[in-house]
């Protein structure tokens, strides 16, 4: 099972991302109160994918980057 971790403070960007990946089999989504990436959280959409920080200017770009990362690790 692959994990994608989200910060609750980044919810405005992560809602769309969450909705896309909650439908993907073999992916576990985890929502934390804070992940300690406050600078990223304030300015960009981001998630931690398999322990690696992934960020993007928009949620759509983040979805693409996360998809690439998940496919890389297969």
PQR file of N, CA, C, O and H, with PARSE charges and radii, in Angstrom:
ATOM      1  N   UNK A   1       0.853  -1.181   0.000 -0.4000 1.5000
ATOM      2  CA  UNK A   1       0.000   0.000   0.000 -0.0000 2.0000
ATOM      3  C   UNK A   1       0.897   1.242   0.000  0.5500 1.7000
ATOM      4  O   UNK A   1       1.824   1.351   0.803 -0.5500 1.4000
ATOM      5  N   UNK A   2       0.614   2.154  -0.892 -0.4000 1.5000
ATOM      6  CA  UNK A   2       1.359   3.417  -0.960 -0.0000 2.0000
ATOM      7  C   UNK A   2       0.612   4.471  -0.157  0.5500 1.7000
ATOM      8  O   UNK A   2      -0.615   4.440  -0.063 -0.5500 1.4000
ATOM      9  H   UNK A   2      -0.138   2.066  -1.544  0.4000 1.0000
ATOM     10  N   UNK A   3       1.365   5.406   0.423 -0.4000 1.5000
ATOM     11  CA  UNK A   3       0.726   6.423   1.253 -0.0000 2.0000
ATOM     12  C   UNK A   3       0.914   7.820   0.675  0.5500 1.7000
ATOM     13  O   UNK A   3       1.957   8.162   0.119 -0.5500 1.4000
ATOM     14  H   UNK A   3       2.362   5.431   0.347  0.4000 1.0000
ATOM     15  N   UNK A   4      -0.139   8.606   0.832 -0.4000 1.5000
ATOM     16  CA  UNK A   4      -0.102  10.028   0.512 -0.0000 2.0000
ATOM     17  C   UNK A   4      -0.576  10.739   1.765  0.5500 1.7000
ATOM     18  O   UNK A   4      -1.686  10.504   2.242 -0.5500 1.4000
ATOM     19  H   UNK A   4      -0.987   8.328   1.284  0.4000 1.0000
ATOM     20  N   UNK A   5       0.275  11.613   2.298 -0.4000 1.5000
ATOM     21  CA  UNK A   5      -0.047  12.329   3.525 -0.0000 2.0000
ATOM     22  C   UNK A   5      -0.365  13.784   3.200  0.5500 1.7000
ATOM     23  O   UNK A   5       0.288  14.413   2.367 -0.5500 1.4000
ATOM     24  H   UNK A   5       1.177  11.804   1.911  0.4000 1.0000
ATOM     25  N   UNK A   6      -1.375  14.295   3.872 -0.4000 1.5000
ATOM     26  CA  UNK A   6      -1.827  15.667   3.653 -0.0000 2.0000
ATOM     27  C   UNK A   6      -1.816  16.444   4.959  0.5500 1.7000
ATOM     28  O   UNK A   6      -1.937  15.868   6.040 -0.5500 1.4000
ATOM     29  H   UNK A   6      -1.906  13.784   4.548  0.4000 1.0000
ATOM     30  N   UNK A   7      -1.668  17.755   4.846 -0.4000 1.5000
ATOM     31  CA  UNK A   7      -1.753  18.675   5.976 -0.0000 2.0000
ATOM     32  C   UNK A   7      -3.144  19.311   5.967  0.5500 1.7000
ATOM     33  O   UNK A   7      -3.582  19.837   4.944 -0.5500 1.4000
ATOM     34  H   UNK A   7      -1.570  18.223   3.968  0.4000 1.0000
ATOM     35  N   UNK A   8      -3.826  19.262   7.091 -0.4000 1.5000
ATOM     36  CA  UNK A   8      -5.169  19.849   7.176 -0.0000 2.0000
ATOM     37  C   UNK A   8      -5.142  21.348   6.875  0.5500 1.7000
ATOM     38  O   UNK A   8      -6.139  21.894   6.402 -0.5500 1.4000
ATOM     39  H   UNK A   8      -3.470  18.835   7.922  0.4000 1.0000
ATOM     40  N   UNK A   9      -4.040  22.013   7.136 -0.4000 1.5000
ATOM     41  CA  UNK A   9      -3.919  23.442   6.866 -0.0000 2.0000
ATOM     42  C   UNK A   9      -3.885  23.770   5.381  0.5500 1.7000
ATOM     43  O   UNK A   9      -4.094  24.921   4.998 -0.5500 1.4000
ATOM     44  H   UNK A   9      -3.230  21.570   7.520  0.4000 1.0000
ATOM     45  N   UNK A  10      -3.626  22.782   4.549 -0.4000 1.5000
ATOM     46  CA  UNK A  10      -3.525  22.977   3.105 -0.0000 2.0000
ATOM     47  C   UNK A  10      -4.791  22.490   2.403  0.5500 1.7000
ATOM     48  O   UNK A  10      -4.775  22.147   1.221 -0.5500 1.4000
ATOM     49  H   UNK A  10      -3.457  21.847   4.861  0.4000 1.0000
ATOM     50  N   UNK A  11      -5.867  22.469   3.147 -0.4000 1.5000
ATOM     51  CA  UNK A  11      -7.126  21.867   2.693 -0.0000 2.0000
ATOM     52  C   UNK A  11      -7.690  22.504   1.427  0.5500 1.7000
ATOM     53  O   UNK A  11      -8.293  21.799   0.618 -0.5500 1.4000
ATOM     54  H   UNK A  11      -5.880  22.748   4.107  0.4000 1.0000
ATOM     55  N   UNK A  12      -7.523  23.778   1.230 -0.4000 1.5000
ATOM     56  CA  UNK A  12      -8.106  24.421   0.043 -0.0000 2.0000
ATOM     57  C   UNK A  12      -7.555  23.810  -1.234  0.5500 1.7000
ATOM     58  O   UNK A  12      -8.268  23.715  -2.232 -0.5500 1.4000
ATOM     59  H   UNK A  12      -7.034  24.351   1.888  0.4000 1.0000
ATOM     60  N   UNK A  13      -6.308  23.399  -1.214 -0.4000 1.5000
ATOM     61  CA  UNK A  13      -5.692  22.770  -2.386 -0.0000 2.0000
ATOM     62  C   UNK A  13      -5.858  21.252  -2.370  0.5500 1.7000
ATOM     63  O   UNK A  13      -5.992  20.629  -3.423 -0.5500 1.4000
ATOM     64  H   UNK A  13      -5.728  23.476  -0.403  0.4000 1.0000
ATOM     65  N   UNK A  14      -5.849  20.664  -1.187 -0.4000 1.5000
ATOM     66  CA  UNK A  14      -5.829  19.211  -1.095 -0.0000 2.0000
ATOM     67  C   UNK A  14      -7.176  18.540  -1.292  0.5500 1.7000
ATOM     68  O   UNK A  14      -7.226  17.339  -1.557 -0.5500 1.4000
ATOM     69  H   UNK A  14      -5.740  21.171  -0.332  0.4000 1.0000
ATOM     70  N   UNK A  15      -8.258  19.272  -1.171 -0.4000 1.5000
ATOM     71  CA  UNK A  15      -9.582  18.658  -1.310 -0.0000 2.0000
ATOM     72  C   UNK A  15      -9.730  17.975  -2.673  0.5500 1.7000
ATOM     73  O   UNK A  15     -10.170  16.829  -2.752 -0.5500 1.4000
ATOM     74  H   UNK A  15      -8.218  20.248  -0.955  0.4000 1.0000
ATOM     75  N   UNK A  16      -9.362  18.679  -3.736 -0.4000 1.5000
ATOM     76  CA  UNK A  16      -9.450  18.110  -5.086 -0.0000 2.0000
ATOM     77  C   UNK A  16      -8.528  16.899  -5.229  0.5500 1.7000
ATOM     78  O   UNK A  16      -8.899  15.879  -5.811 -0.5500 1.4000
ATOM     79  H   UNK A  16      -9.004  19.611  -3.672  0.4000 1.0000
ATOM     80  N   UNK A  17      -7.331  17.037  -4.688 -0.4000 1.5000
ATOM     81  CA  UNK A  17      -6.340  15.967  -4.782 -0.0000 2.0000
ATOM     82  C   UNK A  17      -6.844  14.736  -4.030  0.5500 1.7000
ATOM     83  O   UNK A  17      -6.766  13.616  -4.536 -0.5500 1.4000
ATOM     84  H   UNK A  17      -7.030  17.865  -4.215  0.4000 1.0000
ATOM     85  N   UNK A  18      -7.359  14.952  -2.822 -0.4000 1.5000
ATOM     86  CA  UNK A  18      -7.897  13.864  -2.002 -0.0000 2.0000
ATOM     87  C   UNK A  18      -8.986  13.119  -2.773  0.5500 1.7000
ATOM     88  O   UNK A  18      -8.992  11.889  -2.818 -0.5500 1.4000
ATOM     89  H   UNK A  18      -7.422  15.861  -2.411  0.4000 1.0000
ATOM     90  N   UNK A  19      -9.898  13.866  -3.371 -0.4000 1.5000
ATOM     91  CA  UNK A  19     -11.025  13.253  -4.084 -0.0000 2.0000
ATOM     92  C   UNK A  19     -10.558  12.382  -5.254  0.5500 1.7000
ATOM     93  O   UNK A  19     -11.186  11.369  -5.559 -0.5500 1.4000
ATOM     94  H   UNK A  19      -9.893  14.865  -3.334  0.4000 1.0000
ATOM     95  N   UNK A  20      -9.475  12.765  -5.901 -0.4000 1.5000
ATOM     96  CA  UNK A  20      -8.946  11.963  -7.007 -0.0000 2.0000
ATOM     97  C   UNK A  20      -8.341  10.661  -6.485  0.5500 1.7000
ATOM     98  O   UNK A  20      -8.635   9.587  -7.010 -0.5500 1.4000
ATOM     99  H   UNK A  20      -8.964  13.589  -5.654  0.4000 1.0000
ATOM    100  N   UNK A  21      -7.498  10.751  -5.458 -0.4000 1.5000
ATOM    101  CA  UNK A  21      -6.738   9.584  -5.025 -0.0000 2.0000
ATOM    102  C   UNK A  21      -7.485   8.673  -4.055  0.5500 1.7000
ATOM    103  O   UNK A  21      -7.052   7.543  -3.828 -0.5500 1.4000
ATOM    104  H   UNK A  21      -7.259  11.624  -5.032  0.4000 1.0000
ATOM    105  N   UNK A  22      -8.592   9.133  -3.478 -0.4000 1.5000
ATOM    106  CA  UNK A  22      -9.345   8.245  -2.590 -0.0000 2.0000
ATOM    107  C   UNK A  22      -9.989   7.102  -3.376  0.5500 1.7000
ATOM    108  O   UNK A  22     -10.393   6.097  -2.790 -0.5500 1.4000
ATOM    109  H   UNK A  22      -8.943  10.051  -3.663  0.4000 1.0000
ATOM    110  N   UNK A  23     -10.083   7.250  -4.675 -0.4000 1.5000
ATOM    111  CA  UNK A  23     -10.682   6.226  -5.538 -0.0000 2.0000
ATOM    112  C   UNK A  23      -9.648   5.246  -6.094  0.5500 1.7000
ATOM    113  O   UNK A  23     -10.009   4.287  -6.775 -0.5500 1.4000
ATOM    114  H   UNK A  23      -9.755   8.066  -5.151  0.4000 1.0000
ATOM    115  N   UNK A  24      -8.372   5.480  -5.810 -0.4000 1.5000
ATOM    116  CA  UNK A  24      -7.309   4.657  -6.384 -0.0000 2.0000
ATOM    117  C   UNK A  24      -7.009   3.478  -5.455  0.5500 1.7000
ATOM    118  O   UNK A  24      -6.639   3.681  -4.299 -0.5500 1.4000
ATOM    119  H   UNK A  24      -8.078   6.259  -5.257  0.4000 1.0000
ATOM    120  N   UNK A  25      -7.165   2.248  -5.956 -0.4000 1.5000
ATOM    121  CA  UNK A  25      -6.851   1.083  -5.125 -0.0000 2.0000
ATOM    122  C   UNK A  25      -5.362   1.038  -4.789  0.5500 1.7000
ATOM    123  O   UNK A  25      -4.522   1.405  -5.610 -0.5500 1.4000
ATOM    124  H   UNK A  25      -7.465   2.084  -6.896  0.4000 1.0000
ATOM    125  N   UNK A  26      -5.044   0.588  -3.583 -0.4000 1.5000
ATOM    126  CA  UNK A  26      -3.655   0.447  -3.169 -0.0000 2.0000
ATOM    127  C   UNK A  26      -3.014   1.725  -2.684  0.5500 1.7000
ATOM    128  O   UNK A  26      -1.804   1.768  -2.461 -0.5500 1.4000
ATOM    129  H   UNK A  26      -5.727   0.290  -2.916  0.4000 1.0000
ATOM    130  N   UNK A  27      -3.817   2.780  -2.514 -0.4000 1.5000
ATOM    131  CA  UNK A  27      -3.305   4.059  -2.020 -0.0000 2.0000
ATOM    132  C   UNK A  27      -4.033   4.405  -0.727  0.5500 1.7000
ATOM    133  O   UNK A  27      -5.263   4.433  -0.678 -0.5500 1.4000
ATOM    134  H   UNK A  27      -4.800   2.745  -2.695  0.4000 1.0000
ATOM    135  N   UNK A  28      -3.248   4.669   0.322 -0.4000 1.5000
ATOM    136  CA  UNK A  28      -3.809   5.078   1.605 -0.0000 2.0000
ATOM    137  C   UNK A  28      -3.603   6.580   1.769  0.5500 1.7000
ATOM    138  O   UNK A  28      -2.489   7.078   1.611 -0.5500 1.4000
ATOM    139  H   UNK A  28      -2.250   4.646   0.282  0.4000 1.0000
ATOM    140  N   UNK A  29      -4.672   7.295   2.085 -0.4000 1.5000
ATOM    141  CA  UNK A  29      -4.603   8.734   2.310 -0.0000 2.0000
ATOM    142  C   UNK A  29      -4.635   8.995   3.806  0.5500 1.7000
ATOM    143  O   UNK A  29      -5.460   8.435   4.527 -0.5500 1.4000
ATOM    144  H   UNK A  29      -5.578   6.890   2.213  0.4000 1.0000
ATOM    145  N   UNK A  30      -3.729   9.852   4.267 -0.4000 1.5000
ATOM    146  CA  UNK A  30      -3.655  10.199   5.682 -0.0000 2.0000
ATOM    147  C   UNK A  30      -3.713  11.715   5.799  0.5500 1.7000
ATOM    148  O   UNK A  30      -2.986  12.429   5.109 -0.5500 1.4000
ATOM    149  H   UNK A  30      -3.059  10.308   3.682  0.4000 1.0000
ATOM    150  N   UNK A  31      -4.581  12.197   6.674 -0.4000 1.5000
ATOM    151  CA  UNK A  31      -4.765  13.635   6.894 -0.0000 2.0000
ATOM    152  C   UNK A  31      -4.247  13.981   8.285  0.5500 1.7000
ATOM    153  O   UNK A  31      -4.774  13.491   9.283 -0.5500 1.4000
ATOM    154  H   UNK A  31      -5.172  11.617   7.235  0.4000 1.0000
ATOM    155  N   UNK A  32      -3.225  14.816   8.357 -0.4000 1.5000
ATOM    156  CA  UNK A  32      -2.639  15.235   9.628 -0.0000 2.0000
ATOM    157  C   UNK A  32      -3.021  16.677   9.927  0.5500 1.7000
ATOM    158  O   UNK A  32      -3.339  17.442   9.017 -0.5500 1.4000
ATOM    159  H   UNK A  32      -2.796  15.214   7.546  0.4000 1.0000
ATOM    160  N   UNK A  33      -2.988  17.039  11.187 -0.4000 1.5000
ATOM    161  CA  UNK A  33      -3.223  18.423  11.581 -0.0000 2.0000
ATOM    162  C   UNK A  33      -2.121  19.328  11.051  0.5500 1.7000
ATOM    163  O   UNK A  33      -2.388  20.431  10.572 -0.5500 1.4000
ATOM    164  H   UNK A  33      -2.730  16.417  11.925  0.4000 1.0000
ATOM    165  N   UNK A  34      -0.881  18.857  11.140 -0.4000 1.5000
ATOM    166  CA  UNK A  34       0.265  19.635  10.663 -0.0000 2.0000
ATOM    167  C   UNK A  34       1.395  18.675  10.311  0.5500 1.7000
ATOM    168  O   UNK A  34       1.675  17.729  11.047 -0.5500 1.4000
ATOM    169  H   UNK A  34      -0.664  17.961  11.529  0.4000 1.0000
ATOM    170  N   UNK A  35       2.032  18.929   9.189 -0.4000 1.5000
ATOM    171  CA  UNK A  35       3.176  18.118   8.771 -0.0000 2.0000
ATOM    172  C   UNK A  35       4.500  18.860   8.947  0.5500 1.7000
ATOM    173  O   UNK A  35       5.563  18.301   8.681 -0.5500 1.4000
ATOM    174  H   UNK A  35       1.805  19.697   8.591  0.4000 1.0000
ATOM    175  N   UNK A  36       4.441  20.118   9.394 -0.4000 1.5000
ATOM    176  CA  UNK A  36       5.659  20.872   9.640 -0.0000 2.0000
ATOM    177  C   UNK A  36       6.286  21.507   8.403  0.5500 1.7000
ATOM    178  O   UNK A  36       7.455  21.891   8.433 -0.5500 1.4000
ATOM    179  H   UNK A  36       3.577  20.572   9.610  0.4000 1.0000
ATOM    180  N   UNK A  37       5.536  21.620   7.335 -0.4000 1.5000
ATOM    181  CA  UNK A  37       6.017  22.267   6.114 -0.0000 2.0000
ATOM    182  C   UNK A  37       5.256  23.572   5.914  0.5500 1.7000
ATOM    183  O   UNK A  37       4.650  23.785   4.864 -0.5500 1.4000
ATOM    184  H   UNK A  37       4.586  21.309   7.311  0.4000 1.0000
ATOM    185  N   UNK A  38       5.284  24.433   6.905 -0.4000 1.5000
ATOM    186  CA  UNK A  38       4.435  25.628   6.929 -0.0000 2.0000
ATOM    187  C   UNK A  38       4.653  26.547   5.729  0.5500 1.7000
ATOM    188  O   UNK A  38       3.685  27.095   5.203 -0.5500 1.4000
ATOM    189  H   UNK A  38       5.776  24.260   7.758  0.4000 1.0000
ATOM    190  N   UNK A  39       5.876  26.727   5.290 -0.4000 1.5000
ATOM    191  CA  UNK A  39       6.147  27.572   4.125 -0.0000 2.0000
ATOM    192  C   UNK A  39       5.475  27.031   2.879  0.5500 1.7000
ATOM    193  O   UNK A  39       4.863  27.779   2.116 -0.5500 1.4000
ATOM    194  H   UNK A  39       6.663  26.281   5.718  0.4000 1.0000
ATOM    195  N   UNK A  40       5.591  25.730   2.677 -0.4000 1.5000
ATOM    196  CA  UNK A  40       4.925  25.089   1.537 -0.0000 2.0000
ATOM    197  C   UNK A  40       3.421  25.149   1.694  0.5500 1.7000
ATOM    198  O   UNK A  40       2.697  25.420   0.736 -0.5500 1.4000
ATOM    199  H   UNK A  40       6.088  25.123   3.297  0.4000 1.0000
ATOM    200  N   UNK A  41       2.961  24.900   2.883 -0.4000 1.5000
ATOM    201  CA  UNK A  41       1.520  24.863   3.157 -0.0000 2.0000
ATOM    202  C   UNK A  41       0.876  26.214   2.849  0.5500 1.7000
ATOM    203  O   UNK A  41      -0.237  26.275   2.326 -0.5500 1.4000
ATOM    204  H   UNK A  41       3.549  24.680   3.661  0.4000 1.0000
ATOM    205  N   UNK A  42       1.569  27.269   3.168 -0.4000 1.5000
ATOM    206  CA  UNK A  42       1.043  28.618   2.965 -0.0000 2.0000
ATOM    207  C   UNK A  42       0.992  28.995   1.489  0.5500 1.7000
ATOM    208  O   UNK A  42       0.060  29.671   1.051 -0.5500 1.4000
ATOM    209  H   UNK A  42       2.474  27.219   3.593  0.4000 1.0000
ATOM    210  N   UNK A  43       1.985  28.564   0.723 -0.4000 1.5000
ATOM    211  CA  UNK A  43       2.117  29.085  -0.637 -0.0000 2.0000
ATOM    212  C   UNK A  43       1.773  28.122  -1.770  0.5500 1.7000
ATOM    213  O   UNK A  43       1.533  28.564  -2.894 -0.5500 1.4000
ATOM    214  H   UNK A  43       2.742  28.015   1.078  0.4000 1.0000
ATOM    215  N   UNK A  44       1.744  26.820  -1.501 -0.4000 1.5000
ATOM    216  CA  UNK A  44       1.558  25.857  -2.591 -0.0000 2.0000
ATOM    217  C   UNK A  44       0.694  24.686  -2.153  0.5500 1.7000
ATOM    218  O   UNK A  44       0.478  24.452  -0.964 -0.5500 1.4000
ATOM    219  H   UNK A  44       1.938  26.461  -0.588  0.4000 1.0000
ATOM    220  N   UNK A  45       0.213  23.967  -3.141 -0.4000 1.5000
ATOM    221  CA  UNK A  45      -0.421  22.677  -2.887 -0.0000 2.0000
ATOM    222  C   UNK A  45       0.711  21.678  -2.644  0.5500 1.7000
ATOM    223  O   UNK A  45       1.706  21.685  -3.368 -0.5500 1.4000
ATOM    224  H   UNK A  45       0.389  24.158  -4.106  0.4000 1.0000
ATOM    225  N   UNK A  46       0.567  20.823  -1.638 -0.4000 1.5000
ATOM    226  CA  UNK A  46       1.607  19.825  -1.414 -0.0000 2.0000
ATOM    227  C   UNK A  46       1.061  18.591  -0.719  0.5500 1.7000
ATOM    228  O   UNK A  46      -0.019  18.609  -0.127 -0.5500 1.4000
ATOM    229  H   UNK A  46      -0.242  20.817  -1.050  0.4000 1.0000
ATOM    230  N   UNK A  47       1.832  17.528  -0.808 -0.4000 1.5000
ATOM    231  CA  UNK A  47       1.544  16.277  -0.120 -0.0000 2.0000
ATOM    232  C   UNK A  47       2.869  15.547   0.069  0.5500 1.7000
ATOM    233  O   UNK A  47       3.857  15.843  -0.602 -0.5500 1.4000
ATOM    234  H   UNK A  47       2.709  17.514  -1.289  0.4000 1.0000
ATOM    235  N   UNK A  48       2.873  14.605   0.979 -0.4000 1.5000
ATOM    236  CA  UNK A  48       4.023  13.733   1.171 -0.0000 2.0000
ATOM    237  C   UNK A  48       3.646  12.389   0.542  0.5500 1.7000
ATOM    238  O   UNK A  48       2.694  11.741   0.977 -0.5500 1.4000
ATOM    239  H   UNK A  48       2.070  14.365   1.524  0.4000 1.0000
ATOM    240  N   UNK A  49       4.384  11.983  -0.464 -0.4000 1.5000
ATOM    241  CA  UNK A  49       4.098  10.739  -1.177 -0.0000 2.0000
ATOM    242  C   UNK A  49       5.244   9.771  -0.918  0.5500 1.7000
ATOM    243  O   UNK A  49       6.386  10.015  -1.307 -0.5500 1.4000
ATOM    244  H   UNK A  49       5.158  12.510  -0.817  0.4000 1.0000
ATOM    245  N   UNK A  50       4.914   8.665  -0.252 -0.4000 1.5000
ATOM    246  CA  UNK A  50       5.932   7.673   0.079 -0.0000 2.0000
ATOM    247  C   UNK A  50       7.136   8.334   0.760  0.5500 1.7000
ATOM    248  O   UNK A  50       8.283   7.999   0.467 -0.5500 1.4000
ATOM    249  H   UNK A  50       3.986   8.467   0.064  0.4000 1.0000
ATOM    250  N   UNK A  51       6.863   9.275   1.670 -0.4000 1.5000
ATOM    251  CA  UNK A  51       7.912   9.933   2.442 -0.0000 2.0000
ATOM    252  C   UNK A  51       8.599  11.094   1.746  0.5500 1.7000
ATOM    253  O   UNK A  51       9.496  11.708   2.324 -0.5500 1.4000
ATOM    254  H   UNK A  51       5.931   9.548   1.908  0.4000 1.0000
ATOM    255  N   UNK A  52       8.207  11.407   0.531 -0.4000 1.5000
ATOM    256  CA  UNK A  52       8.861  12.488  -0.229 -0.0000 2.0000
ATOM    257  C   UNK A  52       7.906  13.659  -0.433  0.5500 1.7000
ATOM    258  O   UNK A  52       6.755  13.472  -0.828 -0.5500 1.4000
ATOM    259  H   UNK A  52       7.479  10.908   0.062  0.4000 1.0000
ATOM    260  N   UNK A  53       8.396  14.870  -0.159 -0.4000 1.5000
ATOM    261  CA  UNK A  53       7.601  16.078  -0.353 -0.0000 2.0000
ATOM    262  C   UNK A  53       7.391  16.328  -1.844  0.5500 1.7000
ATOM    263  O   UNK A  53       8.344  16.368  -2.622 -0.5500 1.4000
ATOM    264  H   UNK A  53       9.331  15.022   0.163  0.4000 1.0000
ATOM    265  N   UNK A  54       6.130  16.494  -2.224 -0.4000 1.5000
ATOM    266  CA  UNK A  54       5.767  16.833  -3.598 -0.0000 2.0000
ATOM    267  C   UNK A  54       4.943  18.115  -3.516  0.5500 1.7000
ATOM    268  O   UNK A  54       3.948  18.157  -2.793 -0.5500 1.4000
ATOM    269  H   UNK A  54       5.355  16.461  -1.592  0.4000 1.0000
ATOM    270  N   UNK A  55       5.337  19.161  -4.241 -0.4000 1.5000
ATOM    271  CA  UNK A  55       4.540  20.388  -4.224 -0.0000 2.0000
ATOM    272  C   UNK A  55       4.348  20.911  -5.642  0.5500 1.7000
ATOM    273  O   UNK A  55       5.073  20.554  -6.571 -0.5500 1.4000
ATOM    274  H   UNK A  55       6.146  19.127  -4.828  0.4000 1.0000
ATOM    275  N   UNK A  56       3.342  21.771  -5.770 -0.4000 1.5000
ATOM    276  CA  UNK A  56       3.005  22.327  -7.080 -0.0000 2.0000
ATOM    277  C   UNK A  56       2.236  23.623  -6.878  0.5500 1.7000
ATOM    278  O   UNK A  56       1.722  23.892  -5.792 -0.5500 1.4000
ATOM    279  H   UNK A  56       2.753  22.061  -5.016  0.4000 1.0000
ATOM    280  N   UNK A  57       2.164  24.412  -7.924 -0.4000 1.5000
ATOM    281  CA  UNK A  57       1.451  25.690  -7.850 -0.0000 2.0000
ATOM    282  C   UNK A  57      -0.063  25.514  -7.763  0.5500 1.7000
ATOM    283  O   UNK A  57      -0.752  26.347  -7.173 -0.5500 1.4000
ATOM    284  H   UNK A  57       2.581  24.194  -8.806  0.4000 1.0000
ATOM    285  N   UNK A  58      -0.580  24.439  -8.346 -0.4000 1.5000
ATOM    286  CA  UNK A  58      -2.027  24.208  -8.349 -0.0000 2.0000
ATOM    287  C   UNK A  58      -2.325  22.764  -7.967  0.5500 1.7000
ATOM    288  O   UNK A  58      -1.449  21.902  -8.026 -0.5500 1.4000
ATOM    289  H   UNK A  58      -0.021  23.762  -8.825  0.4000 1.0000
ATOM    290  N   UNK A  59      -3.559  22.513  -7.579 -0.4000 1.5000
ATOM    291  CA  UNK A  59      -3.946  21.144  -7.241 -0.0000 2.0000
ATOM    292  C   UNK A  59      -3.881  20.238  -8.473  0.5500 1.7000
ATOM    293  O   UNK A  59      -3.534  19.063  -8.356 -0.5500 1.4000
ATOM    294  H   UNK A  59      -4.271  23.213  -7.532  0.4000 1.0000
ATOM    295  N   UNK A  60      -4.211  20.770  -9.642 -0.4000 1.5000
ATOM    296  CA  UNK A  60      -4.146  19.979 -10.873 -0.0000 2.0000
ATOM    297  C   UNK A  60      -2.712  19.527 -11.160  0.5500 1.7000
ATOM    298  O   UNK A  60      -2.481  18.380 -11.544 -0.5500 1.4000
ATOM    299  H   UNK A  60      -4.493  21.724  -9.737  0.4000 1.0000
ATOM    300  N   UNK A  61      -1.762  20.427 -10.974 -0.4000 1.5000
ATOM    301  CA  UNK A  61      -0.348  20.076 -11.167 -0.0000 2.0000
ATOM    302  C   UNK A  61       0.108  19.068 -10.123  0.5500 1.7000
ATOM    303  O   UNK A  61       0.896  18.171 -10.420 -0.5500 1.4000
ATOM    304  H   UNK A  61      -1.949  21.359 -10.663  0.4000 1.0000
ATOM    305  N   UNK A  62      -0.388  19.217  -8.906 -0.4000 1.5000
ATOM    306  CA  UNK A  62      -0.026  18.277  -7.845 -0.0000 2.0000
ATOM    307  C   UNK A  62      -0.548  16.880  -8.171  0.5500 1.7000
ATOM    308  O   UNK A  62       0.153  15.893  -7.948 -0.5500 1.4000
ATOM    309  H   UNK A  62      -1.028  19.946  -8.664  0.4000 1.0000
ATOM    310  N   UNK A  63      -1.744  16.787  -8.685 -0.4000 1.5000
ATOM    311  CA  UNK A  63      -2.303  15.489  -9.075 -0.0000 2.0000
ATOM    312  C   UNK A  63      -1.392  14.815 -10.104  0.5500 1.7000
ATOM    313  O   UNK A  63      -1.117  13.620  -9.999 -0.5500 1.4000
ATOM    314  H   UNK A  63      -2.313  17.589  -8.867  0.4000 1.0000
ATOM    315  N   UNK A  64      -0.929  15.569 -11.086 -0.4000 1.5000
ATOM    316  CA  UNK A  64      -0.032  15.017 -12.111 -0.0000 2.0000
ATOM    317  C   UNK A  64       1.279  14.536 -11.495  0.5500 1.7000
ATOM    318  O   UNK A  64       1.754  13.445 -11.810 -0.5500 1.4000
ATOM    319  H   UNK A  64      -1.153  16.540 -11.172  0.4000 1.0000
ATOM    320  N   UNK A  65       1.861  15.350 -10.616 -0.4000 1.5000
ATOM    321  CA  UNK A  65       3.138  14.988  -9.994 -0.0000 2.0000
ATOM    322  C   UNK A  65       2.994  13.761  -9.096  0.5500 1.7000
ATOM    323  O   UNK A  65       3.864  12.890  -9.089 -0.5500 1.4000
ATOM    324  H   UNK A  65       1.475  16.236 -10.360  0.4000 1.0000
ATOM    325  N   UNK A  66       1.908  13.690  -8.346 -0.4000 1.5000
ATOM    326  CA  UNK A  66       1.687  12.529  -7.477 -0.0000 2.0000
ATOM    327  C   UNK A  66       1.506  11.275  -8.327  0.5500 1.7000
ATOM    328  O   UNK A  66       2.052  10.220  -8.006 -0.5500 1.4000
ATOM    329  H   UNK A  66       1.201  14.397  -8.352  0.4000 1.0000
ATOM    330  N   UNK A  67       0.750  11.388  -9.395 -0.4000 1.5000
ATOM    331  CA  UNK A  67       0.538  10.247 -10.289 -0.0000 2.0000
ATOM    332  C   UNK A  67       1.872   9.758 -10.853  0.5500 1.7000
ATOM    333  O   UNK A  67       2.117   8.553 -10.914 -0.5500 1.4000
ATOM    334  H   UNK A  67       0.306  12.245  -9.656  0.4000 1.0000
ATOM    335  N   UNK A  68       2.733  10.688 -11.264 -0.4000 1.5000
ATOM    336  CA  UNK A  68       4.056  10.317 -11.778 -0.0000 2.0000
ATOM    337  C   UNK A  68       4.869   9.595 -10.708  0.5500 1.7000
ATOM    338  O   UNK A  68       5.502   8.578 -10.988 -0.5500 1.4000
ATOM    339  H   UNK A  68       2.534  11.667 -11.214  0.4000 1.0000
ATOM    340  N   UNK A  69       4.853  10.116  -9.489 -0.4000 1.5000
ATOM    341  CA  UNK A  69       5.617   9.508  -8.393 -0.0000 2.0000
ATOM    342  C   UNK A  69       5.105   8.104  -8.097  0.5500 1.7000
ATOM    343  O   UNK A  69       5.900   7.183  -7.914 -0.5500 1.4000
ATOM    344  H   UNK A  69       4.339  10.943  -9.261  0.4000 1.0000
ATOM    345  N   UNK A  70       3.799   7.932  -8.048 -0.4000 1.5000
ATOM    346  CA  UNK A  70       3.235   6.610  -7.775 -0.0000 2.0000
ATOM    347  C   UNK A  70       3.595   5.625  -8.888  0.5500 1.7000
ATOM    348  O   UNK A  70       3.876   4.458  -8.614 -0.5500 1.4000
ATOM    349  H   UNK A  70       3.153   8.680  -8.197  0.4000 1.0000
ATOM    350  N   UNK A  71       3.589   6.082 -10.124 -0.4000 1.5000
ATOM    351  CA  UNK A  71       3.939   5.213 -11.252 -0.0000 2.0000
ATOM    352  C   UNK A  71       5.428   4.888 -11.293  0.5500 1.7000
ATOM    353  O   UNK A  71       5.812   3.793 -11.703 -0.5500 1.4000
ATOM    354  H   UNK A  71       3.361   7.030 -10.347  0.4000 1.0000
ATOM    355  N   UNK A  72       6.278   5.841 -10.866 -0.4000 1.5000
ATOM    356  CA  UNK A  72       7.729   5.629 -10.780 -0.0000 2.0000
ATOM    357  C   UNK A  72       8.052   4.469  -9.871  0.5500 1.7000
ATOM    358  O   UNK A  72       8.926   3.654 -10.166 -0.5500 1.4000
ATOM    359  H   UNK A  72       5.966   6.731 -10.533  0.4000 1.0000
ATOM    360  N   UNK A  73       7.343   4.401  -8.769 -0.4000 1.5000
ATOM    361  CA  UNK A  73       7.641   3.426  -7.728 -0.0000 2.0000
ATOM    362  C   UNK A  73       7.078   2.042  -8.016  0.5500 1.7000
ATOM    363  O   UNK A  73       7.260   1.128  -7.212 -0.5500 1.4000
ATOM    364  H   UNK A  73       6.633   5.063  -8.529  0.4000 1.0000
ATOM    365  N   UNK A  74       6.406   1.871  -9.133 -0.4000 1.5000
ATOM    366  CA  UNK A  74       5.848   0.540  -9.464 -0.0000 2.0000
ATOM    367  C   UNK A  74       6.908  -0.370 -10.013  0.5500 1.7000
ATOM    368  O   UNK A  74       6.624  -1.521 -10.343 -0.5500 1.4000
ATOM    369  H   UNK A  74       6.259   2.614  -9.785  0.4000 1.0000
TER
END
